[in-house]
Amino acid sequence: MVFDHNGHLEPKVAKLSLKDGSTNKIPPLIPRSQRKASNPATEPPPRTPLLPDPPTLTSLTAVLPARRVLSPGDHEKFLQSSANQLVQAWIFGLCDSVHGKSVTDVQDASQSSTIQNVNKILGVIENLLHEYPPLDTGSRFGNPIFRAFHRAVAERAVPMHIELFGLEQSMAEEVAAYLQNCLGSEERLDYGSGHELNFALWLLCLNRLNMLQQAEFPMIALNVFPRYWKLMRKIQSTYYLEPAGSHGVWGLDDYQFLPFLIGASQLVDHPYITPRAIHSNVVLDEEGDKYLYLDQVRWVDSVKTVKGIRWHSPMLDDISSAKSWQKVEDGMKKMFVKEILGKLPIMQHFLFGSLIRAAEGMGQLDAETLRLQAERMQHVKERGHEPDYWGDCCGIKVPSTVAAGEEMRKRLGTAGGLRPIPFD
């Protein structure tokens, strides 16, 4: 053994002789304590970009939003575009605005007419659930009556934008497209973080139209978003929407991401709630109505078919070992950039219009894209559904977690009752 002047073991480099007579060095074996390999956990979190001023309305020509991320090349252009910076400025700005704030801090605050109208639209959508009760299929997959519900929302969306926001027809159609797409896929009967992102983009469009101001960020994050998430819980429970691109237990949640991001921001520097508090039912019950992260953990735990976060959500369990909520928020911001904006399967559904502009050259239909489109149309014609081009985002049917829990409780007659622990 050879030691260096600091007393550390000096790695001995072996050589591997190749057939051509050359040699390749085998990487030295270095003690773990001395390794300095790059670690994603040590990368700095993304900064909050400056939110640009809204565009001059007289210079805008409404464009019906369309998909423009049609290839990996388009995705690279998006990642370098001002649209990417705009979305990060919007989402991270909302997060930064709620540091140290609870939901109850905005409960009695006055609401602008825009926020009142946004909540009014969500209320109209919620009331439509009663007009389209689900079919009793006994299946854990998406209920087909959701398509009728979705069409009913689409029929009302543009008129509501004209009436409540005073938008002219073409601009109302552009903004309403994001609202329609935030409820889930009418074709695939699924819902995921890409649809959730469309809700954030809907509100971003209202900001670009100078209807939502930066001073209202806490109200948007702690009043409007929770109203939307509760609506989506009702929709999931009613129509058993399948998770879009689910990672199963190795994801935060089959459906939502932003409650964890915004919720972690709320808890930064909290005097007594730590990340480990998610394992305490007492803390979840007493503080869950104030803090979005705790409320989402409480919801996830309530709908799973087994008991215990460490069993059904090991990723949440791992995160609970973080030293501080600042670490959790940093990690969530990095995850948002890499796992949502940085993933082609999600961004292929991203919509671009006049308010959220695509980069120049995005969405050009080259020969390969035209071939894929022709193949897709033929697939739809023959089999009645779209093929899966991008991995596990679409096409692989995964039963709804909410549905599995609901059906199990119906079968056992234990609504809200005991759930098994794995390996009982």
N, C-alpha and C positions, 0 to 999 in steps of 0.2 A: 504494500500500500504506500502511496505517495501523498503527502499532505503539503498544502501550500503554506505561505508564511502566516496566514490567519488561522491555521490549524484545521482548515476544511479539507475534506477528501479531494484530492486532485483527480478529476475524471480521466480515465485512460481510454484513448480512442483506438478502436480496433479498425482494421482495414479488411475489405472484402475483395478478393481477386476475381475479376471477371474473365470471360472466355477470351476477350480480345487483349488480355494482358494488363488492362488498366485496373485501377483500384477505386472503390467507392468507400468513403469513410462511414462507418456505422455511427449514428448519433450517440454521443456519450451519455452514460447513465448518470443523471444529476439528482442528488437528494431533493425531495419535494420542497423542503424548506428553503433551498437555494434557487429554485426555478423562478424565472422572470418572464415566463410566457405571457402573451397578451391574454387578458381575461375580459370578456364582454361586460362583466359586472363592474369592472373598474373604469369603463368608458364614461366620460362625462355625459350627463343627461342633455337632451336637446334644449337649447334656449328657446324662450318665447319670442318669436319674431314680432316686429312692430306691425300692428294692424294698420293697413293703409287706409287713407280716407276713402269714403264711398265715391264711386264715379259720378260724374255730372250726368244727371238723369236725361237731360236733353240730348246727350251724345249717345244714348243707349238705343239700340234696336233689338227688340226682344227676339230670342231664338229658342225654339223648342228644344229643351235639353236632349242630348243624344250621347251614346257611348262613343268615346274616341280612343280608348285604350284597347286597341285591337291586336296588339302584338307586344312582345318583350321590348322592342324598340320604342313603341309608343309609351310603354311604362317608364322607360329610362328618361324619355323627354318630360314626362309628368314629374318625375322625381327632381328634375332640374328646373322646374317651371315656377312661375309666380303663383300658380294655383295651389301648388303644394305648400308654399310658404303662407299663403292666405289661410288655408285650412288649419295649419299648425298654429298660426297667430290667433285664430278664432277659438280653437279648442283649448290651447294652453292658456290663453287669456282668461277664459272662463274658469279654469283651474286656479290660476293665480289670484283671482278675485275672491275666492272663498276660503283662503287660508285663515284658520281660526274662527270660521263662522259655522253655525249650526243652521239646520232648516228652520228652527223656531225663530231665528234672528230676522227672517224676512216674512214671517207669517202675517204680521200686522202692518207691514210696510205698504204704502200706496202703490198701485199698479198703473202703468201707463195704459192708454187705450189699446195699444198694439198687443201688449201681454194679455190683457183681458180678452181680446179677440182671438188670440192664439188658444187660450184656454177654452174659449167658447167653441172653437172648431173641434178641439179634442173632445169636448162634451158631446157635440153632435155625433161624432164618430162612435163614441161609447154608447149613445142611445140607439144607434143602428144595430148593435149586437142583439137587442131584444127583438128586432124585426127579422132577424135571420138566425133562428136557433139552429144548432148543429143537428145533423142527422145522427141517429143512434146506430152507428156502424159497428161498434164494439172493437174498432181498430185503433191501434196506437199511432197510426200514420195520419197525415193531414186530412181534415174533414172537407169534402168537396164543396160544401155550402159556403166555405170561405170565399170561393170565387164570386158568388152572388153578392156577398157582403163587400168585397173589394170593388166590384163594379158600381155598387151603390155609392161608395165613398167617392169614386172617380167622377160619377155624374154630378155630385154636389160640390166637388172641390173648386172648380173654376168659378161657379156662381158665388160661392162664399168669399173667394178672394176679391171678386169685383165688388161685392156688397160691403164687406167688412174693412177691406184695406183700400178701397177706391182705385184699384188697378184697372187699366184698360185691358181688353180681351187678350191680346197677344202676351202681355207681361203676366197676366193672371195665369195663362196656360203654362208659361215658363216656370213660375214659382210653384204652382200647384203640382207640377210633375214630381218635385222632391217629396211633397207630402204624400202623394199616392204611393211612392216607392219606399216610404219608411215603414209601411205596415206589413211588408212581406211580399213574397212572390205569388201572384195569382196563378201562374202556370205550374210552378213546382210545389206549391203549398209548403214553403219553408220560410224561415226567418233567421237572420244572423246579424253580425256586427256591421256588415255592409249596408243592410237596411237601416240599422240604427244610425249609421253615419249620415244617411239621407235626411234624417230628422234634423241633425245638426246643420246640414247644408240648407235645409228649408229656412231655419232661423238665420243662417248666415245671409241668405238672399234678402231677408227682411232688413238685416243690418246694412247690406249694400244699397238698399232702397231708402236708407236713412230713416227707417222706422223703429229700429232698436238701437239704443245708444250704449256706449261703453259703461256709463253709470248704472245701467240695468243688468250688468253681467251677473251679480250675485242673485238677483231675482230669476234670471233665466236659468242659472245652474241649479238653484235650490227650490224653485217653484215649478217652472215649466218642464224641465227635464224629468223630475219625479212624477209629474202628472202623466207624461208620455210613457214612462216605464211602467206605471201602474196600469195604464190602458193596454200596453202590450202583454202584461201578465194576464189580463182578462181575455185578450185575444188568444194567447197561447193555451189557456185553460179551456176556452170554448171550442177552438177549432184544431187543437193539437198540431200546430204548425211544427214541421220537422226542422231540426237545426241545420242551417246552411253551413257546410264545411266544418262540422263539429270535430273537435279533437277528443271527444269523450272526456274521460276523467283527467286527461292531460291538458285541459284547457281551463281557463278561469270559470267560464260559464258557457253553456251551449248557445246562448242567445245574445247576451249583453257584454259590453266591455266598458263603456263610459261610466257606469256607476262606480266601478272600482277606481278609475282614474280620478274623476272628480271627487269621489268619496275619500280617497287617500289624501288629496289636497286639503280637504276640510280638516283632517286630523293632524296635519303637520304641527308639531310643537304642542299637542294636547297635553295638559298637565298630568293626566292619570290614565287615559286609555292608551294602551300599547297595542302593537300588532297581534300579540298573543291573546288579546281580549276576545278574538272571534271564537275562541273555544269556551267562553263563559256564557251560558244561557242567560244568566242574570244581567250581564252587560248588554247582550243583544236585545233583551226584552226592555231594559230601562233606557238604553241609549239609541236603539235602532231607529226610532222615529226622528232622531235629530241628525244622524250621520248616515249618509248614503251607502258607504262601504259596509257598515254593519247591517243595514237594512237589506242589502243585496245578498250578503252571506246568509242572513236569516231566511230569505226567500229561497235561495238555492238549497239550503238544508231542509226546508219544509217540503220541497217537491220531490226529493230523491226517494228511491224505494228502500234504501238502507239508511241506518242511523250512523251519524258521525262524519264530520268533515274530513278527517284523515283517511276515511275509507272511500268516500265518493268524490272528494275534491282534493287530491294530494297536492296539486299546484297551490291552491289556497293555503293548505297546511304548511307547505314549504315557505311561502311568503310570510306566514305568521312568525317565523323565526327571525325576521329582519330586526335590526337594532332600533330602528326608528321609523316613523311614518314618512320622514323625508326620504329615506332609502326606498320605501315602497313607492312613493310618488315618482321618484327618479326612474325606478324600474318600469312603472306603468307608462311614463312618457316615452321611454325607449321602446317599449313593446308596441305602443300606438304607431310610432314611426316605422318600425320594422315589420310588425305582424299585421298591420291593417293597411297603411299607406304603402308599405313596401312589398305587399303581396299581390301579384298579378291576378290570382283567382278572385280577390275582392275588388281590386281596382278595375277589372274589366267591366264591372257594373256601374262604375262612377259616371255621373252625368255632367256634361258640360254645356253651358249656354252662354248668354251675354253677361251674366253676373259672375259666373265662375267660368273663366275662359280657358279653353284648351291651348296648349303651346302650339306654335306654328309648326305645321308638318305632321301633327298627330292625326291618326285616323285615316291615313292614306290607304286606299284599297289596292295593295300590290297583288301580284298574281297568286301568291300563297294564300293571302286572306280571302281573295275571291274563290279560290278552290275550297277553303274551309267553309265559306258561306254556302256554296252550292251543296257541299256534303251535308251541312247542317239542315238545309231545306229538304234534301232527300230523306234524311234520317227522320225529320219531323213528319214528313208525308207517309213514310212506311211504318213508323212505330208510335207516332203520336206524342213524342216528347223530345226535348233537345238532348243531343249527345254531350258527353263531358270531355272537353278539350284540355282543361287546365288542372287535372289532378282531382283532389277530393272536395272541391268547392261545390259542385253541382253534379247531379246524376246518381250519386250513391245515396240511396234512401236510408235514412237513419231515423228510427222511431223517436217521437217526442219524449223527452225526459218527463215533462209535465204529464203527458198522457199515460206513461208507464205508472207513475205514482197514483194518478186518479183512478185508472182501471184496477190497480191492485187494491186500492182502498174500497172501491165499489164491490170487488169480488169478495173481499174479506169482511166487508161491513165495518171497517175501522176508520171511518173518515176522521182525519186529524189524530188518529190513535197511534198505537205502538208500531214501530217498524223494526224489522230484523237487523241485527248486527251481522256482518259477513261471517260465515263459518260457524254460525250458531248451531 
